[in-house]
Amino acid sequence: MQRTTVFILFLIFYAFLDYYIFQAVKVVTQNWSSSTRTLVHSIYWILTFITYLSIVFWRSVDSDNALLKTIMFSSVALNFLGKFFAGIVLFSEDIYRAGKYLYAGVFQNGGGASAEGMSRSEFISKTALAVGTIPAATLSFGVISGAYDYRVRKREVKIANLPRAFDGVRIAQLSDIHSGSFFNKTAVKGGVEMMLAEKPDLFLFTGDLVNNESKEVKDYLEIFEKAKAPLGSFSVLGNHDYGDYKQWTSLEAKQQNLKDLIQSHKNMGWDILMNEHRYLEVDGERLAIVGVENWGDRGFAKYGKLKEAMHNVEADAKILLSHDPSHWDAQIRPNFSDIDLTLSGHTHGMQFGVEIGDFRWSPSQYIYKQWADLYTEGNQNLYVNRGFGFLGYPGRIGILPEITILELKKA
């Protein structure tokens, strides 16, 4: 009931915003020819109508149709954000005009409050519409250019007690694939091939293979099953993999979905770790790969059982796969100082930000202390992958999709 109320209020607000922006469109086009003006007005309302259809029917579109869902989401996002920012400019002028009107009425006996003085400025209308195009153009660029612009990021991780046999081992990490969002299979295949070209010794995946349903990955199994390495391929679940954000017909259906997803990991040859660990042995030396189910702060599910996963682990060095980086400060560092390297994802860097050299900024940093790249505290390391896929907004601006290559070095 609460969701329905919020949805109805949003539609009412959106309708008001549409009408509000249309007043600026009318001002800008008032001196145009009748035919041109009619064409522009018609296009405005046709696009608005398409946006409303997308809002109403988006959830009813089957998750198999990723392209249609992407188009529908994009039309809403581009339309709404463009009009929202344009509305801020227009509202600012309306506040000024209202203040001017009141001042004239109170202090000048209405002398300055003529109809002409209260008319909307054509300059402001043009400015508002121009401002509205900026987020729309930026987001469009992020969809066209950023969604599949994979970047290989290489880092060296120093571990004091790393066994000599594993000195120089190269780890490939992917995270947050979100296969239900993809609409370009060829590009996804190219991303996996970029990773394999780095010839990693070990492949690790840190969760969120899908958005909600296990069937989302079926068309990509043949691509991701190639994500393998000589020392093994290991994976864990992320918060989206449990189907917690979807309304299921029954609890049994939700549980079956999770079973099917776990089986997909296995079918791809990935050893999925459900609060457990494995050993890699080379020349009699041992490295532990530990994996926990999702454990998240800020209201995210806490399925992970780190104590259980670490029970009786006997190895010189330990690598932990834990989807949410908030786990590092909450449990890992305070309670398990012998975990040398933790690999996470989850944040996506909010798919928006700026990265120039060593300078990084994203709104994500105001939510997560560790949100992208390598962090070191004492003898413990955390690497947060920016995500291979995308969720919600079908693109990326500044924070590009990532393929991580980590080289382990003995400190």
Number of C-alpha atoms within 10 A of each C-alpha: 6 7 8 9 10 11 14 12 12 12 15 12 11 17 13 12 16 19 12 16 21 18 13 24 20 16 17 18 17 12 9 11 10 10 9 11 17 13 11 14 15 12 12 15 14 12 14 19 12 14 20 18 14 21 17 11 11 18 10 9 13 10 18 16 14 18 16 16 24 21 15 20 19 22 21 20 20 21 20 20 17 23 25 20 20 27 22 14 18 24 14 12 17 15 11 12 17 14 12 16 19 16 16 16 14 11 10 12 11 13 12 17 18 11 7 9 12 14 11 16 16 16 11 18 24 18 16 25 22 14 19 24 19 15 21 21 13 13 24 20 15 23 18 13 14 20 26 25 18 21 16 16 15 15 16 13 22 19 19 14 16 21 19 13 15 21 15 15 14 23 23 26 30 29 31 32 24 22 28 28 25 23 18 12 13 10 15 23 15 14 22 19 15 15 23 16 9 15 15 21 18 21 23 25 28 32 29 25 30 26 27 24 24 23 17 22 24 14 13 16 15 13 19 19 17 14 24 22 18 10 15 15 23 26 31 28 32 29 26 22 24 26 20 15 12 12 10 13 8 9 10 10 12 19 14 13 20 19 13 15 24 22 15 20 22 15 13 17 18 23 18 25 20 20 22 19 23 16 15 15 14 13 9 8 16 21 21 20 26 26 30 28 29 29 24 22 13 8 6 13 16 13 17 20 16 22 15 14 21 21 11 9 18 12 18 16 21 23 19 23 28 33 33 26 28 22 20 22 12 13 14 20 19 9 13 14 12 16 22 24 23 26 26 33 30 27 23 26 29 20 27 19 17 15 13 8 6 5 7 15 17 19 14 18 16 10 12 16 11 23 28 26 19 17 15 13 8 8 16 21 20 23 23 27 29 28 32 28 29 25 21 13 18 25 27 29 20 17 26 29 30 24 24 27 22 21 19 19 19 15 11
